[in-house]
């Protein structure tokens, strides 16, 4: 998170001194969009459609949209790709009460994704919910497993952390260089892949080194958080496992 902190702290300081959040974010100048007050979003127009049409992001004061803006700075190509997919779905199907599989999955990714570049053994343990294997038996693997934070809602939750915070893992192949992650991700985010629901849950405070309590193996025995894998998923939900369906 050091790179996020390097960008975010100066902006946060300007806001703390009385600067408006959209203006303070625009002064960084690293995003392919401009951040504008939420009031600039016309009534009745979808948020994603407005961004696509104007290259402007309606931005409220507060951490949620602050982290969203930082993500635009860190992953400009991937964020543009997500917006293109969402706008395309809106053009095809309208806004409606139901987003549809692709738009819903794109929103889930945007809000809650964590990118991971694991070994085959670690990925298998995580996707099979073999939590003791993933976090205890393979604990040494985490020291050389790359993670990239993406979801801005997940970041907001982590400001006041609690044990059950769960993110949606998206696997990065081992041959993707760190400095090419944004380019790769923009190409990897396709409608077909998103509709295939390739997410897997990760209770984020289980990551070694991210929470002191997880140094004890019993931390992972809480089945209310580290849930066993179920055989089937509910119909029509864009998640690989029902354990990561958000609470109402």
PELIN-V896293 format. One record per pair of residues at least 6 apart in sequence whose ideal C-beta (glycine too) atoms are under 7 Angstrom apart, sorted by the first residue. I is the first residue (numbers start at 0). J is the second residue. D is the distance in Angstrom with one decimal. If there is no record, write none. Layout:
[[I J D] [I J D]]
This chain:
[[0 148 6.6] [2 73 6.9] [3 69 5.8] [3 73 6.8] [3 148 6.9] [6 27 6.4] [6 69 5.9] [6 72 5.9] [7 69 5.4] [10 23 5.1] [10 24 5.9] [10 27 6.3] [13 23 4.2] [14 20 5.6] [14 23 5.2] [20 58 6.0] [20 60 4.9] [20 64 7.0] [20 65 6.4] [21 34 4.1] [21 35 5.5] [21 36 5.7] [21 58 4.7] [24 34 4.6] [24 58 6.9] [24 68 4.5] [25 33 5.7] [25 34 5.6] [27 72 6.4] [29 72 4.2] [30 68 6.8] [30 71 4.1] [30 72 5.1] [30 75 6.2] [31 75 4.7] [31 79 6.0] [32 50 6.6] [32 54 4.9] [32 55 6.2] [32 56 5.0] [32 71 6.1] [33 54 6.7] [33 55 5.0] [34 56 5.2] [34 58 4.3] [34 68 5.6] [35 55 4.7] [35 56 6.9] [35 57 6.0] [35 58 6.5] [36 58 6.9] [37 57 4.7] [37 58 6.5] [37 59 4.7] [39 55 6.8] [39 57 5.8] [40 46 6.4] [40 49 5.5] [40 57 4.1] [45 89 5.4] [45 94 5.1] [46 57 6.3] [47 82 5.9] [47 85 3.9] [47 86 5.5] [47 89 6.2] [48 86 5.5] [48 89 5.1] [49 57 6.7] [50 56 5.5] [50 82 5.2] [51 82 5.5] [51 83 6.7] [51 86 3.6] [56 71 6.9] [58 64 4.6] [58 68 6.4] [62 155 4.8] [62 158 6.2] [63 151 6.5] [63 152 6.6] [63 155 5.1] [66 151 3.8] [66 154 4.3] [66 155 5.8] [67 151 4.2] [70 78 6.2] [70 149 6.3] [70 151 5.3] [71 78 5.0] [74 149 6.5] [74 181 5.0] [74 184 6.6] [75 181 6.7] [76 181 4.9] [76 182 5.9] [76 185 3.8] [77 181 5.6] [77 184 4.1] [77 185 4.8] [77 188 6.3] [80 185 4.3] [80 188 4.9] [81 105 5.2] [81 108 6.7] [81 109 5.4] [81 188 6.2] [84 101 6.3] [84 105 5.1] [84 188 6.8] [84 190 5.9] [85 102 5.4] [85 105 5.3] [88 99 5.8] [88 101 5.3] [88 102 4.1] [92 99 5.6] [98 106 6.6] [100 194 4.7] [100 237 5.6] [101 190 4.8] [101 193 5.3] [101 194 5.2] [103 237 4.8] [104 193 4.0] [104 194 6.6] [104 196 6.5] [104 237 3.8] [105 193 5.7] [107 167 6.0] [107 237 5.9] [108 167 6.8] [108 169 6.8] [109 150 6.8] [110 150 5.1] [110 151 6.6] [110 152 4.0] [111 150 3.9] [111 152 5.6] [111 153 4.9] [111 166 5.5] [111 167 4.9] [112 149 4.3] [112 150 4.7] [112 166 6.9] [112 167 5.2] [112 169 5.2] [113 146 6.3] [113 148 6.2] [113 149 6.5] [113 150 6.7] [113 153 6.8] [113 166 4.1] [113 167 6.9] [113 168 5.7] [113 201 6.3] [113 203 6.9] [114 146 6.8] [114 147 3.9] [114 149 5.9] [114 169 5.3] [114 171 5.2] [115 144 6.6] [115 146 5.6] [115 168 5.2] [115 170 6.1] [115 171 6.5] [116 144 6.5] [116 145 4.1] [116 171 4.3] [116 173 6.1] [116 175 6.9] [117 144 5.2] [118 140 5.8] [120 137 6.2] [121 133 6.2] [121 137 5.3] [121 140 4.9] [121 144 6.4] [122 170 6.3] [124 132 4.2] [124 133 3.8] [124 137 6.1] [125 133 5.0] [125 168 6.7] [125 199 6.0] [125 201 6.5] [126 199 4.7] [127 228 6.0] [128 226 6.7] [128 227 5.6] [128 228 3.9] [130 219 4.8] [130 225 4.2] [131 216 7.0] [131 219 5.7] [134 205 5.3] [134 207 6.7] [134 213 6.9] [134 219 5.3] [135 216 5.1] [135 219 6.6] [138 207 5.5] [141 206 6.5] [141 207 4.5] [145 177 6.7] [147 180 6.0] [148 154 6.1] [150 166 6.3] [153 164 6.9] [153 166 4.9] [156 164 5.0] [157 164 6.5] [160 204 6.1] [162 204 5.6] [162 224 5.5] [163 202 6.5] [163 224 4.9] [164 202 6.9] [164 203 5.1] [164 204 6.3] [165 200 5.1] [165 201 6.6] [165 202 5.2] [165 203 6.9] [165 243 5.6] [166 201 5.2] [166 203 5.1] [167 198 4.1] [167 200 6.8] [167 243 6.0] [168 198 6.5] [168 199 4.5] [168 201 5.0] [169 197 6.9] [169 198 6.8] [171 180 6.9] [175 183 4.8] [196 237 5.0] [196 238 5.9] [196 239 5.3] [197 239 6.3] [198 238 5.4] [198 239 4.7] [198 243 6.5] [199 239 5.1] [199 240 6.4] [200 240 5.5] [200 242 5.0] [200 243 3.7] [202 224 5.0] [202 225 5.9] [203 209 6.8] [204 210 4.0] [204 213 6.5] [205 213 5.6] [205 219 6.3] [205 225 6.8] [207 213 6.5] [212 218 5.3] [219 225 5.2] [226 242 4.6] [228 240 6.4] [229 240 6.9] [229 241 5.6] [232 238 6.6] [232 240 6.4] [232 241 5.0] [233 241 5.8] [236 244 6.0] [238 244 5.8]]
